[in-house]
Structures are given as structure tokens and as C-alpha cells.
Amino acid sequence: MSKVVDQQFEAFKAHGSLPSPRGVALQIIQLADRDDTTIGQIARLIGSDPALAGNIVKVANLLTHRGSRPIASVADAVTIQGIKSVRQLALSLSLVDAHRHGACAGFDYQKFWAHSVCTGIAAQQIVAKMQVGVADEAFLLGLLSKIGRLALATVFPAEYARVLTADNLTEAEHAAFGIDHNQITAGMLADWGMPKLFQEISLYIERPEASEFHEGERNWRLLQLMHFSDRLAAVCTAEASERYRLIPRLMLLATRVGIESGTLIEIGDRVIASLREWSALLGIFVPALPPFEEMLNADSMASELLGLDALPGSLPVGFKLRILLVDDDRAIRLLYKTLLEKSGHTVTTACNGREALESLQASVPQLIISDWMMPEMDGIEFCRELRKNPEWHKIYVFIVTAQESTDRLIEAFEAGANDYLSKPINPKVLAARLRSAQRIVQMQEAQEEDRLQLRQFADELALSNKRLQTLALTDALTGLPNRRYGMERLEQEWAIAMRAGRPVCCMMVDIDHFKAVNDNYGHQLGDEALKLVALSLQQAARKQDVVCRLGGEEFMVICPDSDLRAGYTYAERLRQHVAAQPIQAQGKSLQLTVSIGLTDNANLDSTEAMLHQADTRLYAAKASGRNCTVVG
């Protein structure tokens, strides 16, 4: 403690007698402080108080690991526990015996001792399980961790009763007494010769984040576990309605100190069983408690968790992610689902890798956070199966592992993981890793959006080019292919015919007396006449024939696989079909006719020769009186 706190504690002690051991317990403490004290001397002194002796033997058996040889005598208790531990046991039992009741009307002495004993039991169980300290010492530290509250209730009973109604107890204590119960606890432990580490932990057991311990070091870890023990005791000694409000916060703390739900249930059930034994031994009341798993899985717990005003850690906001959380631990799924959803992300969950793969069939997330060890399909096998599907290659995957060995991490990355998280998951580390994942996912989505935009632009450009090409090769008035298209197509058909040794015909078609139509009826009617003839030619032509408008009133028809004889038949059919389609002009039915010059590729060496010959025969058809087909 600091000098200021030491001075405040000395000033506090001057106001009255603090809770302290009495009678034989006080003699035991004084004798144990001497260097030359023997186990036999301590055992004889304890034996002089039958009640204390019986309780020390019972407590020693409770503190001894189950399965060990039962302790049958005080001498055995002192031998096995050691003089130091027995000294602290005597101190603790004396305090409980002397202060089951008191003058402070607002102070619940029974609940205080139930909470203190429960904190000690929880600390003993957790420290043993996590192997971070001496279990019996952790019990005593937990038992005495809030003795400062008892001291305030003893020295200032009336004043402390008023302070107990405050929302922030430590601030109210400082305002009223110039010192708070945590500082008093540390001072009392110092007076009783408890280790300096005990004093420091008692100062910060309620606010471990305020300590000067460095994160990750052994003392920091022990403080975190003692804080967790204190919160576990709060759950076990609370009324049912309050209990389910406290459990979500307890679960959050469990994940921070690396206690998974299965371990928490195991520890919780042991604490509940031991608490019943201790309550009978010490004569204190504890509420009836259901199995710990029942408390964790209560339906009301989920709604309480969702109602938390603030969860520890700050997860990034901004770019929201679709996240799949895969873990066989229901509590962890619920906790981190809530934490992620409170940050704006959309979260779905799965119990194992197999269930996660089924979930992916329905909805593909952007990020997956998967535990490594799971039943049916673990995280590594899940990763391998995930990466087999090309559609899931871009999903960002975190593997959560309790081991950070090089070989394990290499296995995770080779299976397809992008990153890993260590257990217990530190919310600050999770926040940093999420920000990194968000940047990558956002970049991938931006690239995909750019790719889609480029694809859309390319499709639109291709469509535009196709439209332009169509316009470039189409006659605007009639909708027929234009002269350019006709000439290119004639070259193609000529080449095909020459390679295959097949015939191809070409017709030059001209509307008879078209100038007179324009002169007598106007260009609008002339346009209608052109469209009517174009339509008639299309209707009469075969499917493989190509009808083009060359310009003015002149058309060309290409007939693949047709010699002059067949071509003449087709030409006559076209000519007669046009003649059978009159056009209405100024109340009269105007008969349109065409003249046709026909040729094929026989004995010709080029398309130019074909066109020239067909054109010559068209003129011959005109000279022969029009409305006829000339083939030679």
C-alpha cells in the first residue's frame, strides 16, 4: 500500500476496535509468529479449545483434495496444512464465530460471510484447476478479501448503514470515512502478517483493471481469477431474480480468463456443493441453488445478456460484416454473438463444422470465427472442406485455439485459415483482428464491385457495338441489310460456293417506273412503296436467301445453293409476289412491278463479274418492257 493509504488506515484504526481473533485463536496467531514454534505446540494449543479444534479438523478436510486420506486429528491438520495455514484458519474461523451478527442494521452479516466463504471456495477450486497458485492460500485470501466491509460495519455501525444504500459504495465510503473497504482490507491483512501479494490483490479485487500488474504475468492472472471468484460468489449468494442478471457478466469474465462453459459448470457445481458443507460448519445461511448448468442455460439468461448496457472491449463499427460463429460451447456462442451484434454485425451460429457447412448452403458470410476443438467436425477439417468450394474461397476465416505452437498454427494456415485468435479471447485483440479482417473484406468487395462494373461496362459496350454494327449494316428505311452488308455477304457466299463446288445465284431487282411514283404521288408515298416492295421480297424469299437494298429503288437477292434454273423459279416467285401487293394512293390502287436481272457463278471468276452480269441483265429486263426476269 502507499504511504497515504497507510496513514488513512492508521487513522481509521484509531476510531475503534477492528474485527480481530480472540481467545485461543489469538494465542495461536501469536505462537505461530515465533520462529521456534513447533507443530506439537500449535496442536496442543488448538486442542485446548474443543470447538475450535473440531472446526479446524473439519476445515482441513474440506480444504484437502478429495480422495486423500482423511484428517483425523489436530496434529494431522497442522502437519498436513502447515503452521502458517493453520494460523490463518484459526484467524478466519475466529472472525466468523465472533461476527455472525453485529450492530450495523443495514449490514447483512449472514450474506457477507456466505459471500466470503463462497469466494474462498471458488478461489480454491479455480486456482487448483488453472494451476496458478496455492489453492489453500487462495481460499484464505478469498475468505478475507472483503473483511474491510466488516470492519466498517463494526467501527461505524450507524454511519455505515446509511452508506450502504449508495450506488457506488467505495466512493461513498471515501466521502464518509476517508478510506474504502478495499484499503481497510489490505491494511488488516498487513497487520495480520499476510503476504504482500494478498494485500495488493485485496486492493484491486473489485477493479482489477486499476492495478499496476502487467497483463499476462502470473500476479495479474491470479488477480483476474480472484476477481472472477468474487463475481462467482456474487452469483451464488444472490436472490434468484438478481442471479440471472449477474450470470451474463460472469460468463464474459469466464471467457476473459480462459474458463470455458464446461469448466465453469464443473467449478460452479463444486462450489455449490462445498458451500453447503461450509454453511453447515460455520452456521451461516446460503440460498438454495440449482445445478450450475441449469443457471447458465436458463432462458432468461439470454435476454439478460442482450440487455447489458455495455460489454467489455470495443469492437469496430463502420463496415458491417456477415459473420458465422462456430463453437460447440453454447455460452461462448451467445456471448460473442451478442458482442458482435451490438457492434452492428449480422451473426449466425453453428455448433460444429458440419452444421456450419450446412449453414453456408443457405447464406454465405464474409467472415467465419471457428473454434478448433469441436465434436463431429473440428475447425481444421471444416476449413479444409470450406476451401474445396471455389465460391467460398474469399470468406475470411479465424481459427480460435488454446495453443499457439508453431506446428499448430502452420496446420491451421495450411488448412485455409486466414488468421487465428488465442483463448481466452481478449476483446481488444478481437477488435484489432476484426478491423484487419474488415479492411480485407472491404477491399475484396470493392474489387468485386469494380469487376462487376467492368463486366457490365464491357457488356454494354459490346451491345452498343452490336447496335452500331447493325445500324452500319442496315437500311434505315426498309430495315433490310444495306449495300455494305450485301457486298460482304455476297463475297462470303461466293467463297463458300467456290470451295464446295456449289452454285450461287444473284438477282438485281429494280422497281419499275419508280420515278413516276415519286413525281406523281410524292416522296412519302415513294417511301411507302419501297417498304412494301422490301416486305414483299422478304415474304417471297426462302429462309436461306439474303434480300438487301442497294440504294434508291434497287435491291439485291442472294440465293445460296441455286443455279440459274432454280434461281429463275425463285425470281419469278418474287416478281409475281410484288405485283400482287398493290399500294393505295389518292383513293386509287397503285400496282407496283419489278424487273429482275439474274446470274449465277458459273463460268465467272469474281463477285464483281457476277454483279456486272446481273446488272446487265436487269437493264435488258427494263428494255424488254419491264416486269420480267432476264437470265441470259
Secondary structure, 3 states (H helix, E strand, C coil): CCHHHHHHHHHHHCCCCCCCCCHHHHHHHHHHCCCCCCHHHHHHHHHCCHHHHHHHHHHHHHHCCCCCCCCCCHHHHHHHHCHHHHHHHHHHHHHHHHCCCCCCCCCCHHHHHHHHHHHHHHHHHHHHHHCCCCHHHHHHHHHHCCHHHHHHHHHCHHHHHHHCCCCCHHHHHHHHHCCCHHHHHHHHHHHCCCCHHHHHHHHHCCCHHHCCCCCCCHHHHHHHHHHHHHHHHHHHHCCHHHHHHHHHHHHHHHHHCCCCHHHHHHHHHHHHHHHHHHHHHHCCCCCCCCCHHHHHCCHHHHHHHHCCCCCCCCCCCCCCCEEEEECCCHHHHHHHHHHHHHCCCEEEEECCHHHHHHHHHHCCCCEEEEECCCCCCCHHHHHHHHHCCHHHCCCEEEEEECCCCHHHHHHHHHHCCCEEEECCCCHHHHHHHHHHHHHHHHHHHHHHHHHHHHHHHHHHHHHHHHHHHHHHCECCCCCCECHHHHHHHHHHHHHHHHHHCCCEEEEEEEECCHHHHHHHHCHHHHHHHHHHHHHHHHHHCCCCCEEEEEECCEEEEEEECCCHHHHHHHHHHHHHHHHCCCEEECCEEECCCEEEEEEECCCCCCHHHHHHHHHHHHHHHHHCCCCCEECC
